[in-house]
Structures are given as structure tokens and as C-alpha cells.
Amino acid sequence: MAHLSKRMRHLQSQVQSLGTVDLPSAVKTLKQLEGTLPAAIRKCRFDQTVTISIRLGVDPRQADQIVRGSIVLPHGIGKSKRVLVFCQGDNVAIATAAGAEFVGGKELADKIKTGWTDFDVAIATPDMMGVVGPLGRVLGPRGLMPSPRAGTVTQDVAAAVKEYRAGKVEFRVDDGGNVHCVVGKLSFDETPLVENVEAFLKYIRALKPATSKGQYIRNVSVQATMSPGVTVAAV
């Protein structure tokens, strides 16, 4: 069993005493946890990322029960992503004007083959997949490979770039049936955080596989980078 620091033991005791709470209470608790630390324990010095974790009643081994997608949350996630676009012709100027940090074709592919991945999301137009396809071994394990399902293979590069720069997030159920997604920063006010979580939960419900049996959303918790999760009542 991993050794827990004094900080984490203290925060866990605060959370465990609450049990399961409604979403607004969970967010309020998360934002106030740092303030419960005694003076002897150093407080976190950076703006923590807030994530939601959901345990789903699906079997990820079945192809028709894989829950995945992407969403632009109502209030963003507090971070602008660095976007790379594989395109050519008129789309080069369009992608650049939309705010993409890196735009090009074979020259970018060659750079990536050397190990360069200094970007957060890769977008490609369909006519560039011949160049992008061989990069799967580099980009795939890092979750950066463009894909039609995620909306990163598209002819509308301007819309895609603007969405990802605004904080569009992607997610996919893991082998244990869990989905994790960034929903903002701890510095956000309570209402924007609650609305981001509600929007994500609504989207997850809409993605329920037809073959999923029994209870679909089984457990929900929200947590920050340096805090334990607060369990949210089933919604």
C-alpha cells in the first residue's frame, strides 16, 4: 500500500466525513479543502486542475460498449491547447488564421518521426491522411493521432482549431469501465465548475450503449490535482 503524506491523510479525513453529497456541495467542498489544512502543512502553490471520474456499467471488452467522445464545455477548462494541423492549399491560411500553432504537411510529419510532439492536439484534413497514417506508432500511444470519431480528421479546420483552442476535451472509457475528464481549474467559481460537470454528465448519458445492461452511471467523483475525490450522489 502506498504511503500517504500528512497532507493527503488530512484531506482524505475531511472528504470521508462527508460521505456522498450533491454536485454543488461536492464542488464547494473541493474548493474549500485547501483552507482546512493546518499551518504546518504547506498549501498547494499552483492552480489545480479539476477532473471528473465516472464508473460506468459497461464492458469495454465489447466494441459496442466503448464509450468515447469529445466535448467543448460551457466554460472551457482554463487552458488553451497547442494545436497542430496537417493540411495543404487554402487550408494552410485558414488554419493559421484560426489560431493553430503549427501548420504544414510532410515537413511536420518528418519532424514528428524524430520524436517531436510539442503540441496538445493534432488535426488533419482527409486528403492528408496518407502523410499522417504512418505516424500512428508515434502519435497513437500519446493520444495524439487524428481520428474522424474524435473530430480531428475534418475538412472544416477552422472550426476544429477554434474548438480545441477553446478547451475541447476528449475522453475514452478505460479497461476498468472508468471515464476521466478535465472539467476546469480550482480557481473557477463554483457555478461554472458545476455547469461544466453537468454538461459532461449529460453528454455521457447520451452516449449510453444500447447493449449496456443494469445501472449505467455507477459512481461519480470530482477531484483536484492534489486532492482526493469527493463522491457525488447519483444523478
MIMI-658690 format. One line per field, with one value per residue: residue in one letter; x, y, z of N, C-alpha, C in turn; residue number from 1. Coordinates in steps of 0.001 Angstrom, whole numbers, plus 500000, padded with zeros to 6 digits. Last residue first. Layout:
% residues N
aa = a,...
n.u = X,...
n.v = Y,...
n.w = Z,...
ca.u = X,...
ca.v = Y,...
ca.w = Z,...
c.u = X,...
c.v = Y,...
c.w = Z,...
i = NUM,...
This chain:
% residues 235
aa = v,a,a,v,t,v,g,p,s,m,t,a,q,v,s,v,n,r,i,y,q,g,k,s,t,a,p,k,l,a,r,i,y,k,l,f,a,e,v,n,e,v,l,p,t,e,d,f,s,l,k,g,v,v,c,h,v,n,g,g,d,d,v,r,f,e,v,k,g,a,r,y,e,k,v,a,a,a,v,d,q,t,v,t,g,a,r,p,s,p,m,l,g,r,p,g,l,v,r,g,l,p,g,v,v,g,m,m,d,p,t,a,i,a,v,d,f,d,t,w,g,t,k,i,k,d,a,l,e,k,g,g,v,f,e,a,g,a,a,t,a,i,a,v,n,d,g,q,c,f,v,l,v,r,k,s,k,g,i,g,h,p,l,v,i,s,g,r,v,i,q,d,a,q,r,p,d,v,g,l,r,i,s,i,t,v,t,q,d,f,r,c,k,r,i,a,a,p,l,t,g,e,l,q,k,l,t,k,v,a,s,p,l,d,v,t,g,l,s,q,v,q,s,q,l,h,r,m,r,k,s,l,h,a,m
n.u = 473199,474348,476495,480024,482860,485835,489194,491979,494226,495762,493963,490640,487605,484490,482769,480279,479117,477460,475420,473780,472545,471699,473715,474316,473551,473474,475558,475156,475533,473992,475504,477600,476247,475621,478193,479014,477230,477916,480520,479957,478399,480285,482057,480435,479856,482333,484995,488269,490505,490687,489473,487876,487533,488928,487819,487506,485669,485997,486313,488862,490015,488230,486567,487838,487780,488811,487751,488383,489398,489703,491253,489284,487651,489412,490004,487457,486864,488996,488700,486688,487376,489010,489863,488945,486726,486869,486355,488591,491655,495176,496848,497461,497969,500390,500179,499833,502202,503906,502405,501172,502314,501277,498998,499754,499840,497285,495735,495145,492520,491167,493254,493836,495270,496405,497179,499435,502998,505624,506920,509512,510620,510978,508433,507948,509286,507743,505359,506158,506665,504192,502599,501154,501298,500949,498983,495969,494175,492882,494950,495923,493814,493794,496280,495900,493766,494628,497270,496937,497609,497609,498078,498178,497713,497679,494783,494350,492519,490106,488182,484847,482229,480912,483231,483105,484087,484180,484375,483245,482716,482109,480355,480956,483203,483855,485468,484115,481019,479531,478628,481346,482455,484098,485584,486707,489092,490819,494127,495197,497536,499978,500732,499040,500442,502101,501204,500968,498407,496128,493663,491350,491773,491671,488841,487146,486691,485405,483006,481814,481489,479686,477488,476672,476090,475607,477656,478644,480931,482312,484507,486119,487195,488835,490557,491887,493384,495152,496480,497726,499544,501120,500978,500841,502382,500534,500839
n.v = 510952,509965,512290,512065,512139,513655,512400,514291,516571,517794,518165,517349,515600,513970,510989,508535,505362,504395,504702,502282,499294,497022,496910,498133,498258,500905,503024,506433,509033,510576,510528,512199,514640,515052,515243,517666,519477,519231,520274,522931,523754,523655,525626,527946,528028,528489,529829,528402,527411,524819,524418,521745,519106,516262,512947,509428,506498,502940,500278,499403,500321,503467,505475,508635,512047,515423,518853,522178,524770,526514,525076,523340,525132,526199,523869,523237,525473,525274,522834,520937,518421,516301,514592,515062,513844,511360,509960,510480,511428,511845,510907,511313,509498,508314,506110,507585,508887,506762,505060,506790,507900,506977,508863,511381,511096,510227,512231,514541,514676,515289,517258,516926,517862,517121,518718,519743,519537,518412,516074,514538,512264,512135,512245,514961,515789,514600,516029,518559,518095,517330,520019,522554,524482,525240,526655,528062,530166,530707,531330,528728,527559,529170,528722,525966,525629,526010,523607,521352,520008,519281,521346,521529,523616,523707,524883,526824,526301,526214,524858,526203,526440,524304,522220,520356,516942,513607,510058,506777,503628,500554,498624,497341,495829,494787,495526,497284,497075,499358,501267,503415,505850,508852,511779,514975,517404,520429,521447,524159,526476,526028,525408,523999,524564,522614,522302,523861,524910,522456,522851,523934,525174,523119,522687,524301,523120,520783,521815,522751,520327,519060,520755,520442,517515,516078,513407,510817,511741,513408,512144,511943,514549,514721,512600,513482,515588,514146,512544,514484,515612,513500,511009,507478,504866,502210,498798
n.w = 489749,492897,494570,494428,496482,495793,495810,497218,495484,493508,491342,492549,491682,491931,490948,490696,489671,487653,485039,484569,485838,483128,480127,476916,474312,473659,475646,476235,475552,477182,479500,478693,478542,481218,482269,481090,482203,484914,484842,484103,486266,488342,487412,487420,490317,491675,489627,489254,490476,489695,486318,484406,483806,482264,482898,482668,483125,483471,482907,482900,480587,480071,477644,476776,475596,474988,474980,474023,474442,472426,470747,469826,468357,466446,464947,463908,462308,460435,459103,457878,457271,459667,462302,464787,465780,466741,464408,462761,464330,464867,467811,470439,472450,472496,470868,468267,467414,466631,465099,463222,461054,458668,458373,457343,454604,454111,455146,453822,453061,455472,457635,461151,464253,467456,470530,471788,471144,470579,469746,467994,466926,464279,463315,463437,461139,459160,459536,458770,456059,455023,456313,458472,461389,464754,466113,464866,464458,462147,460428,460010,458633,456321,455158,454628,452913,450335,450611,453453,456757,460019,462777,466287,469094,472491,474288,477101,480023,481254,479964,479254,479961,478628,476765,474014,473755,472472,473205,474201,475331,474043,473363,471041,471702,474920,476904,478517,479498,481878,483925,484912,487008,486396,487513,486589,487794,487858,488548,490644,490427,493059,495618,498406,501697,504100,507409,509646,509643,508230,505705,504835,502429,500618,500424,499002,496563,497405,498447,496085,494723,496457,496386,493699,493750,497054,498505,500649,503200,504945,505897,503679,503506,505746,505334,503061,504111,505804,503971,502372,504281,505002,502341,502348,500631,499131,500000
ca.u = 472363,473920,475282,478814,481832,484614,487924,491215,493226,496400,495273,491637,488825,485273,483535,480809,479816,477510,476362,474803,472823,471756,472648,474676,473776,472193,475410,474921,476391,473569,474222,477866,476809,474534,477331,479722,477265,476573,480294,480823,477792,479088,482512,480994,478812,481593,483908,486954,490274,490181,490524,488185,486338,489181,487847,488077,485920,486002,484976,488079,489749,489424,486464,487564,487789,488469,488422,487674,489443,488774,491891,490355,487104,488797,491063,488165,486008,488811,489820,486436,487657,487884,490039,490234,486542,487148,485410,487275,490658,493898,496563,497511,496617,500284,500367,498827,501097,504390,503233,500395,502724,502488,498858,499568,501038,498394,495881,496489,493494,491137,492210,494245,494107,496729,496195,498422,501665,505414,505466,508947,510248,512215,509118,507337,509753,509148,505388,505769,507758,505249,502352,502013,500520,501791,500397,496824,494993,492056,494074,496767,494221,492601,495952,497055,493562,493965,496470,497638,496743,498144,497164,498929,497116,498543,495641,494271,493793,491134,488892,486223,483147,480361,482462,483517,483100,484841,483869,484299,482196,483184,480170,479748,483364,482906,485991,484973,482115,479776,478212,480192,482490,482804,485777,485586,488652,489693,493150,494977,496099,499576,501121,499421,499338,502186,501210,502208,499517,496765,494991,491268,491639,492976,489727,487482,487307,486680,483973,482121,482362,480975,478212,477117,477160,475144,476950,478196,480203,481160,483491,485426,486284,487802,489689,491016,492323,494260,495729,496669,498577,500260,501571,500159,502423,501343,500000
ca.v = 511973,509552,511466,512822,511325,513824,512638,513054,516253,517443,517529,518266,515774,515082,511771,509795,506159,503711,505523,502797,500705,497439,496400,498231,496920,500188,501990,505099,508053,510464,509821,510788,514056,514975,514133,516417,519316,518862,518873,522092,523695,522812,524241,527423,527838,527246,529975,528721,528848,525065,524719,523132,519958,517571,514109,510574,507645,504288,500851,499127,498884,502640,504565,507262,511034,514088,517722,520938,523773,526921,526201,522823,524321,527087,524595,522294,525146,526484,523010,522240,519423,517100,514457,515658,515129,512426,509846,511033,510393,512357,510528,512478,510001,509592,505896,506737,509667,507847,504471,506130,508461,506327,507453,511207,511583,509441,511011,514441,514461,513920,517186,516666,517852,517129,518053,519060,520081,519590,516076,515823,512250,512226,510949,514087,516271,514206,514579,518327,518584,516328,518692,522069,524133,524565,526999,526876,530152,530206,532416,529737,527019,529077,530071,526434,525326,527121,524523,521932,520427,518761,520975,521280,522846,523970,523815,526826,526112,527065,524115,525825,527452,525666,522524,521708,517946,514887,511231,507755,504993,501524,499249,498168,497007,494685,494479,497853,496119,498869,499872,503083,504399,508167,510350,514135,516336,519664,521024,522741,526354,526230,526721,523876,524567,523599,521624,523091,525782,523161,522356,523129,526021,523700,521721,524713,524435,520692,521134,523687,521370,518433,520581,521759,518117,516516,514691,511178,510689,513919,512521,510748,514052,515728,512573,512310,515866,515164,511920,513658,516436,514113,512149,508752,505727,503405,500000
ca.w = 489104,491556,494553,494086,495823,496573,495151,496992,496495,494780,491153,492014,492439,491398,491919,490182,490674,488937,485811,483635,486121,484519,480980,478329,474863,473692,474609,476793,474891,475783,479464,478980,477322,480228,482661,480790,480750,484472,485225,483267,484932,488402,487587,486165,489305,491848,490587,488704,490597,491045,487275,484753,483754,482870,482022,483377,482251,484036,482771,484096,480688,480204,478775,476347,476647,474513,475624,473735,475515,473482,471437,470676,469446,467431,465654,464773,463449,461241,460036,458488,456250,459199,460846,464446,465111,467700,465522,462414,464055,464357,466425,469551,472298,473204,472305,468895,467956,467487,466153,464264,462344,459182,458718,458788,455295,453571,455930,454391,451995,454932,456613,459762,463374,466029,469682,472593,470881,471418,469985,468428,468334,465071,463243,464441,462447,459307,459738,460159,456907,455158,455786,457402,460199,463767,466342,465008,465666,463248,460868,460654,459928,457174,455630,455408,454333,451015,449808,452309,455659,458762,461693,465054,468006,471330,473778,475648,479329,481837,481008,478939,480474,478597,477961,474402,474119,472753,472516,473918,475443,474262,474674,471029,470838,473816,476009,477471,479342,480523,483832,484082,486779,486379,487267,486997,486893,488401,487547,490386,490186,491668,495102,497003,500737,503021,506110,509500,509256,509348,506069,506058,503607,500937,501084,500359,496563,496697,499313,497175,494164,496144,497653,494187,492949,495746,498534,499306,502510,504215,506885,504156,502475,505527,506523,502979,503142,506351,505059,501802,503555,506023,503032,502144,501813,499012,500000
c.u = 471883,472946,474881,477625,480546,483504,486776,489890,492572,495377,495859,492979,489717,486483,484246,481606,480388,478188,476361,475857,473978,472035,472810,473485,474180,472337,474081,474725,476162,474365,473762,476573,477077,475020,476173,478856,477946,476532,478924,480599,478641,478486,481328,481469,479367,480598,483114,485970,488931,489885,489903,489367,486612,487923,488119,488129,486442,486286,484861,486668,488902,489019,487712,487530,487463,488535,487916,488453,488641,488715,490998,491107,488196,488236,490467,489243,486740,487985,489629,487503,487470,488314,488814,490686,487829,486958,485614,486311,489319,492944,495211,497159,496512,498882,500226,499003,500067,503224,503781,501227,502025,502946,500105,499553,500965,499711,496947,496717,494929,492200,492275,493041,494603,495446,496620,497394,500656,504094,505101,507430,509634,511923,510413,508019,509213,509702,506818,505798,507430,506372,503499,501648,501467,500915,501310,498282,495861,492835,493219,495913,495059,492973,494764,496751,494722,493794,495878,496710,497592,497173,497953,497938,498048,498116,496477,495263,493545,492490,490043,486875,484615,481346,482031,482639,483777,483764,484690,483685,483352,482589,481312,479439,482148,482961,485082,485577,483000,480919,478310,479884,481201,483031,484428,485930,487445,489250,492072,493911,495801,498073,500761,499666,499876,501022,501144,502304,500803,497993,495559,492633,491550,492914,491074,488498,487771,487415,485355,483168,482764,481962,479594,477913,477584,476263,476463,477346,479859,480288,482217,484331,485466,486742,488556,490067,491361,493083,494725,495850,497406,499170,500606,500841,501759,501261,500868
c.v = 511467,510570,511153,511859,512122,513086,512789,513406,514913,517135,517005,517540,516802,515263,512906,510479,507405,504520,505006,503636,501191,498929,496903,497823,496938,498827,501240,504072,506628,509406,509583,509984,512570,514306,513951,515205,518007,518628,518405,520613,522873,522660,523282,525982,527345,526989,528674,528977,529280,526547,525035,523254,521398,518426,515383,511752,508789,505343,502262,499690,498517,501175,503691,506379,509676,513108,516405,519764,522523,525900,526711,523933,523841,526314,525467,523003,524241,526187,524231,522524,520829,518070,515127,515329,515816,513809,510973,511018,511040,511215,511087,512160,511191,510195,507167,506559,508828,508550,505522,505580,507782,506832,506797,509739,511260,509825,510078,513129,514340,513656,515794,516736,517622,516982,518184,518309,519223,520286,517253,515722,513534,512236,510946,512725,515380,514621,514090,516834,518404,516797,517755,520667,523669,524112,526418,527294,528935,530086,532002,530869,528023,528596,530051,527812,525772,526885,525654,522891,521002,519154,520491,520824,522748,523028,524269,525797,526089,526933,524927,525066,527101,526756,523992,522091,519283,515933,512456,508941,505963,502933,500203,498789,497921,495973,494290,496814,496607,497859,499370,501585,504011,506675,509660,512697,515619,518639,520186,522502,524917,526014,526936,525271,524493,523452,522663,522388,525008,523931,523138,522640,525253,524519,522317,523813,524868,522030,521113,523092,522360,519471,519979,521650,519496,517282,515055,512447,511135,512815,513026,511074,512871,515216,513578,512239,514696,515412,512905,512968,515586,514941,512677,509848,507050,504245,501242
c.w = 487769,490993,493121,494030,495654,495822,496143,496338,496199,495874,492457,491979,491769,492294,491198,491287,490007,490038,487247,484362,485254,484660,482421,479191,476335,474358,474759,475675,475394,475028,478028,478939,477512,478952,481674,481132,480370,482964,484742,483562,483969,487010,487606,486278,487968,490715,490633,489858,490008,491258,488633,485690,484180,482724,482826,482412,483117,482964,483322,484040,481906,480404,478842,477578,476041,475678,475043,474317,475266,474612,472566,471385,470383,468612,466754,465591,464429,462489,460930,459545,456807,458109,460240,463026,464731,467086,466530,463593,463726,464028,465976,468098,471371,473111,473131,470390,468709,468183,467108,465405,463518,460547,459296,459206,456787,454220,455386,455132,452502,453875,455996,458840,461953,465230,468228,471778,471637,471073,470884,468578,468851,466578,464041,464465,463564,460672,459956,460486,458390,456089,456078,456972,459111,462605,465273,465164,465878,464554,462056,461212,460709,458572,456580,455996,455210,452508,450626,451570,454540,457653,460477,463990,466805,470207,472582,475111,477834,481187,481609,480078,480219,479006,477970,475589,474393,472976,472833,473204,475228,474229,475018,472395,470873,472986,474804,476535,478199,480554,482404,484110,486088,486132,487390,486631,487473,487368,488220,489316,489751,491540,493638,496427,499309,502053,504997,508146,508991,508870,507243,506525,504911,502221,501492,501048,497960,496752,498687,498111,495251,495621,497417,495488,493448,495037,497139,499378,501104,503642,506219,505164,502985,504557,506371,504169,503010,505407,505652,502885,503063,505356,504090,502946,501482,500291,500000
i = 235,234,233,232,231,230,229,228,227,226,225,224,223,222,221,220,219,218,217,216,215,214,213,212,211,210,209,208,207,206,205,204,203,202,201,200,199,198,197,196,195,194,193,192,191,190,189,188,187,186,185,184,183,182,181,180,179,178,177,176,175,174,173,172,171,170,169,168,167,166,165,164,163,162,161,160,159,158,157,156,155,154,153,152,151,150,149,148,147,146,145,144,143,142,141,140,139,138,137,136,135,134,133,132,131,130,129,128,127,126,125,124,123,122,121,120,119,118,117,116,115,114,113,112,111,110,109,108,107,106,105,104,103,102,101,100,99,98,97,96,95,94,93,92,91,90,89,88,87,86,85,84,83,82,81,80,79,78,77,76,75,74,73,72,71,70,69,68,67,66,65,64,63,62,61,60,59,58,57,56,55,54,53,52,51,50,49,48,47,46,45,44,43,42,41,40,39,38,37,36,35,34,33,32,31,30,29,28,27,26,25,24,23,22,21,20,19,18,17,16,15,14,13,12,11,10,9,8,7,6,5,4,3,2,1
